[in-house]
């Protein structure tokens, strides 16, 4: 009962905040406002594992199906064109090594940068990594059984920062992060894949540090020299073409984690807090807008909700939404 009461308080608070934001954008609250609030509440609740019953409080099954059908992200059928990415070779000339070494030491401090995102609806963080080859996938040592907290995954890889990556089996919101969804590739080796699928969505890096998005067979991933990869989605931008998003995309307003790559190879990680009064969360469209503004050529949504988390130098940067604290994960993107 305490859990249900807290859930109702949260969603009622969310509804109030949505109404206020809607009211600020129109001259008067009359026709059409409740359907918008209802739509946000339904899509927000239906993408969670623990709170789907909230949708049934505010809408019938038929209305829920109608709302979810009207709020979608169009699938991008084309795969990443690697020619769109030109990673600058920063290796110095041989005769200039002595002179440039100190410059590189100073520059290394700028390779990883964190900036704040502040809007009237949500707060978040942008983690920028100028060298994509510094990014590796960390995987829980108990894959298939138990997940591992992000900071421990970072330590496991001797990294300096990281964000959560793939989704995991989470029946009734009680998953322990041990069983991932889709595929897990680390150091060129396929560590895990769900049985029964011919192709898998891929968010991965090839040996050149190019972020590769698409749907592939396991063999195709090997042929593409994918070194580290996971499955999730939807893809937000592919080959500089933003996905068409209808309504809020069907993902509601929630905490978010996303990844993108700019034309020069720079990687952008975005983590947005949600389900809190000072930051209710973001829609998929809002995350896409951030990635477009940051200049990403390719970008994809990663696992979000209570799994959204970012660490840097041993410090928890964001505010995870779970009342139990950050959740154990099957995998994470780590900056070395």
N, C-alpha and C positions, 0 to 999 in steps of 0.2 A: 504493500500500500504506500509506503514512504517513497518508493521509486516512482510509482505511477503519479503520486502527488507532485513530486519534483519535475517529472516530465511534463505534466499539465501546466505547471507554473512556467516552465521554460517556453512552451509553445504559445501560451497565452501572452507572455512577454514578447515573443517574436511577432505574434499577430498585432499587438499594440504598436510595436516599432514599425512594422510594415504599413499599418494604417496611417501613422504619423508621416512616414515618408511619402505615401501616396497623396496625403492631404496637402503636403508642402508643394506637390507638383501640379495641383489643379486649383481652380478658383473656388470650388465648393465641393463638398462630399455629397454626391447624390447617386445617380445611377452608375453602375459598373464598378464601384469600388469593392463591394463584397466579393464578386467573382474574381477580382484580381488577388485579393487577400486569400481567398479560398484556394486559388490555383497555386500560390506560393506555399501555402501550408501543406497542400497535398503533395506537390513535387518534393518539398523539403522532407516530409515524413517518409515518403515511399522509397527514397534512396538510402534510408537508414535501416538497420536490422532490428533495433529495439523499439522504434517509435512509429511503426507503420499503422498501428491501431489509431493513432491520432488522426490519420486521414479519414478513417471511417467515422470519426466523430463529427467532422465538418462536411462530409460528402458521402453520397450513396456509392455503391460499387460501380454503377453505370457512369456516374459523374466522374469518379476517379479514373476509370478507363478513358473517358473522353478527354479529361485534362492531360493525362499522360500521353495520349496520342497527339495532342495539339502542341506539346512541348517536347521537342526532339532536337537532336543534332544530326544533320545530314551526314551520312558516311562519305568520306573522301576515298574514292576508289584508287587514285594514283599513288604510287610509292615515291619515296624520297628520291629526288634527282641530286646525286652527290656533286654534280657539276655546279650547283648553286652555292656551294660552300668552298671558300678558298682560305684555308688555314695558313696564316703567315708563318714562315719558317724563321724562328728567332735565333737560330744558331749563328754565332759570330764568325767572322772570317778568322782563319788560323792565326794570321799575324796580329790580330787585334784581341786575342784572347785575354792577355794580361790586363789590357786597358778596360775591357768590357766586363770582366768578372765582377768588379765592385758594383757596376751599374746593374747587373743582373740581381745581385743581392738586394739592392734597394728596390728594384722593380718587382722582385718576388713578393714583397710586402703588399704590392698593389694587385697581385694576381687574383686575390679573393677580396671581394668588397661586399658589404651589406648595407642596404639602404632601407628606409622605412616607407611603408605605404599607409597613407592616412586619408580616409574619406569619411563622409557623414554616416556611412553604413558599416564599414569594416576597417580593421587595422591588419597590417601584414608586413612581410619582409621580402626583399629581393636580394638574392645571393648571386653575385656575378663572378664567374670564373673565366678569366681570359684565355687560359690554356686548357682546351678540352681533354688533352691527354693526361691531365692530373685527376680526372674523374674515373673512379672504379666502382664496381658493384660489390657491396659487402653482403654476405649471406649468412643467416644464422647457422651455427654449427650443428644445431639439432633440427635441420630441415626435415619436414614431414612430421615433426613432433612438437617442438616448442619454438616460439619466436624469441628475439633478443632485443632489448632496448637500444635505441639509436646510439647513445653515447658509447655503449659497449661495442657496437658494431664499428664505430669510428676507431676506437682503440684497437680493435681486432685487426684493422687494416693500417694502423699507424697513421691515421688521417688527421686533418685539422678541422674538418667541418663535414656536414652532411644533412640530408633530408630523407624522409621515408620514400620508398619506391613502390613495390608491387602490392596488389591487394591480396587478401587471404580468405580462406573459408571461415565464415564468421556467423554461424547459425545462432540466431536470436541475440546477436551481439556478444556472444560468449567465447568467441574464438581466441586461441592463445597465440596466434600469429605463426604457427608452425607449418600450416599447409597453404602454400601460395596458390593463386589462380593463374592459369596460363602456363607460361614457360619461364624458366630461370637459367640464364647463361652467365657463366663467370670464367674469365680467362680463356675464352674460346671453347669451354666445355659445357655441354648441356647437363645441368645438375638435376633438373626436374622439368617435367611437362605433364599436363593433364591428359589422361588417356581419352580416346574417343574423338579427337579432333584432327582434321587434316591440316588445317592452318591455324596460326596463332597471331594475335595482334602483337606487334613488336615495337618496343621503345628501347633502342639499343645503340651502342657505339661500335663502329668498326675499328680496325687496327690503326686508322688514320685520325681517329677522334671525331669522325662525322656522325652526328645523331641521325639514326635511321629509323623511319616510321613506316609501317606498312603491315600487311597481313601475309605471312609466309609459312611454308612448310619448314620442318626442322632442317631438311637438306638445303633449302634455299638460304636459310640463316647461316649455315656453315659455308656455303658458296660465297656469301657476302662478307665472310671473314668477321662476323659479329663476335666481338670479344666479351662484351658484357651487355646483357639485355633482360628485360622483363616484359610482362604483358599488362596493359591497362588501357584506358582511353576515357573519353573519345579523343581523337586527334583534333587539335584546334586550328592548326595551320600546317599545310603541306605545300612545299615548293612556292612559298610566298602567297598562297591562296587560302584565305580564311574559310573555315567550314561554315556552311549556312546553318544558323541556329534559329529555331522557331520557338517563340516564347522565351522561357528561361532555360530551355534546353532539356527540361525534364529532370534536372539534377537539383532543383530547388535552391535554397540559400543555405550554404553550409561551409564549414572550414574547407580549405582547398590546399592542394600541393600540385605544382605543375613544373614542367621542364621545357626549355626552348633553346634554340641555337640561332645565332646571328650569322650573317654572311661571312664574317671574318673568323668564324669558329667559336666565338665567345658563347659560353653557356649561361643561361639564365634560369635560376630556380626561384619559384614564387611559393611562399607559404602564407596563407591568410587564416587568421583566427576566426572562430565562429561559435555560435550557440552561447554567446555571452552578451550581457547588456551593453557593453562598450564596443562590441564587434559581433554583429549577428551572423556574419559570413557573406560569401559572394556567390553569384550565379556563375555558370560556365561562361556566359557571354561576357561578364565583367572580367573574368580571368583571361579570356581571349583578347579583350581590349587592352589589357595590360601587356600581353605578349606582343601585340601589334605595335603598341607605343614604344616598347623596348627594342623594336626592330628585328624581331625573330622571323626567320625564314621558315622554320619548322618548329612546331610546339605541340605538346600533348598534356592532357590531364593525367595526373598520377592519383594514387589512392588518397582520399581526403577524409572528411569527418573527424572522428576522434583519433585517427591515425596521423593526422597532419602534424609534423614536428620538424624543428630545425635546431641544430647545435652548431656552435662555433667555438673552438678552443676550450672545449669542456663545459661551455655554458649553454644552458637551454635558452634559446633566443625568443621563441614564441610562447603562447599560452595554450597548451592542448586542452581540448574541450571535455575530455572524459573526467568524471568526478573521481576516478581511480588513478588519475595521472596519466602519463604517456603510456601507450600500449606497446607490447612486444611486437616485433616486426619480422617478416620472413626475409626482407632484403632492404637495402638502403643505398642511395647514391652517395659516395664518399669522395671528398676532395683530399688528395694526398698532400 
